[in-house]
């Protein structure tokens, strides 16, 4: 009886110890930066977000980004107010955007060797409560213990049910915007 209780106790310790051991292949960045740029003949609009959290699993190629939508900062306070309002992004109702993706050419990237590598990414982007498939390209730079992921992509706002048919926004905001992503991870 003592042996079986001792065996159960040892098994429980092993299970708990392995369950809470950090996964060395999964890297976390809490200092990501995402910006977007809208260009029209009337106005250029840029917004920056430095509160982006992301993970990169170097063994599987899984990439996840969580973007707090109210953390985008604009040059003009009125732009930020409009952006967060229910007529635009409705960031109270849709507080986060999320990208869940995978690097599909993982074999071409050596996370143990310094260099810059092209990355092909497939996944799903969720903005404003709408999820759409994406296929994008980016770069992964390995330099010592630091890995940097950079990407640029364009999205059409109407694809995410963000459309402006009349008034000033319909002429001041581009139908397609450019998104720039940069994240740094430490090994």
HELIX and SHEET records of a PDB file:
HELIX    1   1 UNK A    2  UNK A   19  1                                  18    
HELIX    2   2 UNK A   69  UNK A   71  5                                   3    
HELIX    3   3 UNK A   77  UNK A   84  1                                   8    
HELIX    4   4 UNK A  106  UNK A  108  5                                   3    
HELIX    5   5 UNK A  157  UNK A  160  5                                   4    
HELIX    6   6 UNK A  168  UNK A  172  1                                   5    
SHEET    1   A 9 UNK A  73  UNK A  74  0                                        
SHEET    2   A 9 UNK A  44  UNK A  57 -1                                        
SHEET    3   A 9 UNK A  26  UNK A  39 -1                                        
SHEET    4   A 9 UNK A 176  UNK A 186 -1                                        
SHEET    5   A 9 UNK A 146  UNK A 156 -1                                        
SHEET    6   A 9 UNK A 130  UNK A 143 -1                                        
SHEET    7   A 9 UNK A 115  UNK A 127 -1                                        
SHEET    8   A 9 UNK A  96  UNK A 103 -1                                        
SHEET    9   A 9 UNK A  62  UNK A  68 -1                                        
END                                                                             
